[in-house]
């Protein structure tokens, strides 16, 4: 098959016209074709178009590049015997895809997930949203699917890795819309993602994997620089010599345990800020010119940034078109906010994180987990100032404002400086009625668990991976990192024998 770029359709034109467009460009009759990428070009609002990259077969030879082979290549198993089954800590995107690859290769992994299975987790989260009753075991951060389960299910990423298509294809096979295989900004939607995650769990189990819910790793068995096992819920010991740490960014008690076990870690910068919310129609009008085009193109999104005079970056993060602002705490007495969208993205509001860079020099000490302490400080303040504190951009400048009072001073000043400039980039963004909710503090992990080129910790047998370990940012990059960690184990060892 050949690959061709820049095939354009007007909004409302059917994709069935694509073969005609290719023939007009190449002179060749198309016999087979598949869309590989679709994006919206809205730079000229009078000539908005959908732009496609297409792989196709035809009736003649052309001077076009051949389509690349996107088939995932499984790693070849090593020769070292594996005496015990590998253990994966966490069942978010990283742990899930690590488990899937290991299961498909016959390694029968065991996953220890501190939270609950999806069916109960959804009930626990909905009860929290309705009553404020937080379950520290099962919440927006902890449970099957990880924090991404209660999000937009965005699959955008800045990484370029051949494993990306494996992740997309796996999600599609598990029930996600197949348009994620070619959309420029693919998303699953939290309502669909809940079903997809359960289907992936069942697929892992069918391949010999095992998922243990309400099973927190509370200690590690280490001697002479080597891993020998893990303690589950302060009791049962699971013997293993291969453990993938796929914690997610909110497992603070586990990080404290790892510090106690002297697992090498370092401080890492992150960001802090608010959720900002506007009517979706405003965003559609600003991006498309005519908000009615959202019916054809989908609700519009945005990505904004500004560099302040103090050197801080202010940027939008995890933008949710047609979504809602949600509470996402995992510890009592603390408030965390985030955004979420269903697949249809059909609410009347758009939201995103509005974040400011946090440097390690802002941390209260040189302790490796000082960034965690920094997060907890402002999450407590947000709880005390309103749980959650809410305001508008027009009221944000008031010194007594509860949202501003829940942020460090440098973040408040940076947002104040940035907002008028962001409003010039996206009309209406700095409207005084724009709503703000504090505090968004979990955009990324404030710590990195160190690993070598083989993805292994200084403690042999431990493979830190994903967002909580400081090596990913979002569903896609976390899933890819999980696959890479699984591959390292596969290349080293052959599958354990059944006992």
Secondary structure, DSSP 8 states (H G I E B T S, - for coil): -EEEEEEEEETT--GGGHHHHHHHHHS--EEEEEEEEEEEE-SSTTS-EEEEEEEEEESS--SS-B------------SB---S--EEE--SHHHHHHHHHHHHTT---EEE-SS--HHHHHHHHHHHHHH----SSSSSSSSTT-GGGGS--B---S---TTHHHHHHHHHHTTS-GGGGTBTT-B--HHHHHHHHHHHHHHHHHTT-EEESS--EEEEEEETTEEEEEEETTS-EEE-S-EEE---TT-HHHHHHHHHTT--EEE--EEEEEEEEEEHHHHHHHHHSSGGGHHHH-S-----EEE-TTS-EEEEEEEETT-EEEE---STT---EEEE--TT--SSEEEEEEEEEE-GGGSSSSSTTHHHHHHHHHHHHHHHTTSS-EEEGGGTTSTT-TTGGGS-HHHHHHHHHHHHHHHHHSTTTT-TT-EEEEEE--SS-SEEE---TTS--SSBTEEE-TTTTTS--SHHHHHHHHHHHHHHHHHHB------
